Structures are given as structure tokens and as C-alpha cells.
Amino acid sequence: MAKAAATPKTGAANTRAAKAKVASSSANLPAPGSKAPAFNLPADDGGAVTLKGLAGKKVVLYFYPKDDTPGCTTEAIAFSALKKKFDAAGAVVLGVSKDTIEKHCKFRDKHGLTVRLLSDEDGKMLDAYGVWGEKSLYGRKFMGITRTTFLIDGKGVVRKVWPKVKVNGHAEEVLAAAKEL
């Protein structure tokens, strides 16, 4: 009997530990003033993008959950609409999700997107930037990307972080910050 009583406690303890680990990983966003984690990811245009290769440029990294969903589409269209203004501010805009390059290309072509989309299928960059974690929708818990944006300066230092982004007006807010940097 004692063994049966111990098993649920151990199971509950493991569940709490797992949840704490997930919560702590999503809380580990690189802070302003810290060095941005390096990355090397394939892009929708067939190339690869590295943080090192963007040295000297401001970088806007926006992490989004999934191609062709309402919020993600609105956000990608908003950043694309402002691409020329981001270019004028010396900022490169990159959207990142776990979707494949093939899905990114379909998403880009369907909506006429002009920002580059990067694929992090193995999730290493998502972990490094602290944007992968437990989410909840209608009471259902699952692992996913928390919509988050980072502004990185030309020296690879994080200058601003927008956690748990609300899409409407976000691209304009990021552009204003990029112009000030």
C-alpha cells in the first residue's frame, strides 16, 4: 500500500518538475544588453542566415507559432508592409518558426510576404532564445512558440525584447524602436 501511495507523489513531483522546467525555459529570454545567441538557419529564399553574417546591421527577429494562421499571417503581412522602412532604418527583419522551408515558401507566396522566413525545425534556436514552452488554449496544454520579438544591434547585442506579443500595431512599434537604435 505504501508503494502505491508513493507512486502518485513521485508522478506529481515529476509533473511539477517538468512544468517548472518548461516555465523556466520560456522565462529565459535573452535580456536587453546581453549577447544574442548565435544561429545558422535555412531561409525561404534558399540561402542560410547567420547572426554573424548580419554583423553591422540591426536585426529584428520575430518568432511566431505557425505559418498561415490568422495572427501569424497578420503579423507577417504587417512586417512585410513596412519592409522598405525597416530597410531605410538599417534593420533586417526575419520571421522564425518550426515550419519547414516548403511551408514557408507557400506562406510567403500566398500572402506576398517580403520579409525572410527562417526554419528552425529542430528547435535549437527557439530554445536558445527562450521562446519554446508550454502554452494553453481552451484549457488544453501543449508545447509551442510564444510570439516574441527581439531587436538586436549591429554588434549582436539584444537591445529590446517584446515577450508575448499582441499582433496589432506591433510591427510599427518595432520599427520605431529600430529607428531609435
C-alpha positions as CSV (number, residue, x, y, z in Angstrom):
1,M,0.0,0.0,0.0
2,A,2.8,2.4,0.9
3,K,4.3,1.8,-2.5
4,A,1.1,2.7,-4.3
5,A,0.9,5.9,-2.2
6,A,4.4,6.8,-3.1
7,T,3.9,6.4,-6.8
8,P,1.4,9.2,-7.3
9,K,3.6,11.6,-5.2
10,T,6.6,10.8,-7.4
11,G,4.5,11.2,-10.5
12,A,3.1,14.5,-9.3
13,A,6.6,15.6,-8.3
14,N,7.9,14.7,-11.8
15,T,5.0,16.6,-13.4
16,R,5.7,19.7,-11.3
17,A,9.4,19.4,-12.2
18,A,8.6,19.1,-15.9
19,K,6.3,22.1,-15.7
20,A,8.9,24.1,-13.8
21,K,11.5,23.2,-16.4
22,V,9.2,24.3,-19.2
23,A,8.2,27.5,-17.4
24,S,11.9,28.3,-16.7
25,S,13.0,27.8,-20.3
26,S,10.3,30.2,-21.6
27,A,11.3,32.7,-18.9
28,N,15.0,32.6,-20.1
29,L,14.6,35.2,-22.8
30,P,17.9,36.9,-23.6
31,A,17.7,40.2,-21.7
32,P,18.5,43.6,-23.2
33,G,22.2,44.2,-23.0
34,S,23.1,40.5,-23.4
35,K,24.8,38.9,-26.4
36,A,22.2,37.5,-28.8
37,P,22.5,33.7,-29.2
38,A,24.2,32.7,-32.5
39,F,22.2,30.9,-35.1
40,N,22.5,29.4,-38.6
41,L,19.2,28.6,-40.2
42,P,17.8,27.9,-43.7
43,A,15.7,30.7,-45.2
44,D,12.7,30.6,-47.6
45,D,14.9,32.1,-50.4
46,G,17.2,29.1,-50.5
47,G,20.0,30.7,-48.5
48,A,21.2,30.3,-45.0
49,V,21.2,33.1,-42.4
50,T,23.6,33.5,-39.5
51,L,23.8,36.2,-36.9
52,K,27.5,36.6,-37.6
53,G,26.7,37.2,-41.3
54,L,24.4,40.1,-40.2
55,A,27.1,41.9,-38.3
56,G,26.9,45.6,-38.6
57,K,23.1,45.5,-39.2
58,K,20.2,45.8,-36.9
59,V,18.2,42.6,-36.7
60,V,14.6,42.2,-35.9
61,L,13.9,38.5,-35.0
62,Y,10.2,37.8,-34.7
63,F,9.2,34.3,-33.5
64,Y,5.8,33.1,-34.5
65,P,3.9,29.9,-33.9
66,K,2.8,28.7,-37.3
67,D,2.5,29.7,-41.0
68,D,-0.8,30.6,-42.4
69,T,-2.7,31.0,-39.1
70,P,-4.7,34.3,-38.5
71,G,-2.3,36.0,-36.1
72,C,0.8,34.9,-37.7
73,T,-0.4,35.9,-41.2
74,T,-1.4,39.4,-39.9
75,E,2.0,39.8,-38.2
76,A,3.9,38.7,-41.3
77,I,1.9,41.0,-43.6
78,A,2.4,43.9,-41.2
79,F,6.2,43.4,-41.2
80,S,6.3,43.0,-45.0
81,A,4.3,46.2,-45.5
82,L,6.9,48.1,-43.5
83,K,10.0,46.3,-45.1
84,K,11.2,49.4,-47.0
85,K,11.0,51.5,-43.8
86,F,12.9,48.8,-41.9
87,D,15.5,48.7,-44.7
88,A,15.8,52.5,-44.5
89,A,16.4,52.2,-40.8
90,G,19.2,49.7,-41.5
91,A,17.2,46.8,-40.0
92,V,16.8,43.2,-41.4
93,V,13.5,41.6,-40.4
94,L,13.5,37.8,-40.0
95,G,10.5,35.7,-39.1
96,V,11.3,32.3,-37.4
97,S,9.1,29.3,-36.7
98,K,9.4,25.5,-36.7
99,D,7.6,25.2,-40.1
100,T,9.5,23.7,-43.0
101,I,11.1,25.8,-45.8
102,E,8.4,24.3,-48.1
103,K,5.6,25.6,-45.9
104,H,7.4,29.0,-45.5
105,C,7.5,29.3,-49.3
106,K,3.8,28.5,-49.7
107,F,3.0,31.0,-46.9
108,R,5.2,33.7,-48.5
109,D,3.8,33.2,-52.0
110,K,0.2,33.1,-50.8
111,H,0.4,36.4,-48.9
112,G,3.0,38.2,-51.0
113,L,5.4,38.4,-48.0
114,T,8.7,40.3,-48.4
115,V,10.4,39.5,-45.1
116,R,12.7,36.4,-45.0
117,L,11.3,33.4,-43.1
118,L,13.7,31.1,-41.3
119,S,13.0,27.5,-40.4
120,D,14.1,26.1,-37.0
121,E,12.7,22.6,-37.4
122,D,14.9,21.1,-34.6
123,G,14.1,24.0,-32.2
124,K,17.6,24.8,-31.1
125,M,17.3,28.5,-31.8
126,L,13.8,28.5,-30.2
127,D,15.4,27.1,-27.0
128,A,18.4,29.4,-27.2
129,Y,16.0,32.4,-27.3
130,G,13.7,31.0,-24.7
131,V,10.5,31.2,-26.8
132,W,9.6,27.4,-26.8
133,G,7.5,26.4,-23.9
134,E,4.1,25.2,-22.6
135,K,1.1,27.0,-23.9
136,S,-2.6,26.7,-23.1
137,L,-5.6,27.1,-25.4
138,Y,-9.2,26.4,-24.3
139,G,-7.8,24.5,-21.4
140,R,-5.6,22.3,-23.5
141,K,-1.9,22.4,-22.7
142,F,0.7,21.9,-25.4
143,M,4.3,22.9,-26.4
144,G,4.7,25.7,-28.8
145,I,6.3,29.0,-29.7
146,T,5.5,32.1,-27.6
147,R,5.1,35.0,-30.0
148,T,8.2,37.1,-29.1
149,T,10.3,39.7,-30.9
150,F,13.9,40.8,-30.4
151,L,15.8,43.8,-31.7
152,I,19.5,43.2,-32.0
153,D,22.1,45.8,-32.7
154,G,24.9,45.6,-35.3
155,K,27.3,44.2,-32.6
156,G,25.0,41.3,-31.9
157,V,23.6,42.7,-28.6
158,V,20.0,42.4,-27.7
159,R,18.6,45.9,-27.3
160,K,14.9,45.3,-26.9
161,V,12.6,42.3,-26.2
162,W,8.8,42.1,-26.8
163,P,7.5,39.0,-25.0
164,K,4.0,37.6,-25.6
165,V,3.4,39.9,-28.5
166,K,-0.1,41.2,-29.4
167,V,0.0,41.5,-33.2
168,N,-2.0,44.7,-33.8
169,G,0.4,47.7,-34.0
170,H,3.4,45.5,-33.1
171,A,5.4,46.0,-36.4
172,E,5.0,49.7,-36.1
173,E,6.3,49.7,-32.5
174,V,9.3,47.6,-33.5
175,L,10.0,49.9,-36.5
176,A,10.0,53.0,-34.1
177,A,12.5,51.2,-31.8
178,A,14.7,50.2,-34.8
179,K,14.8,53.8,-35.9
180,E,15.9,55.0,-32.4
181,L,18.7,52.4,-32.2
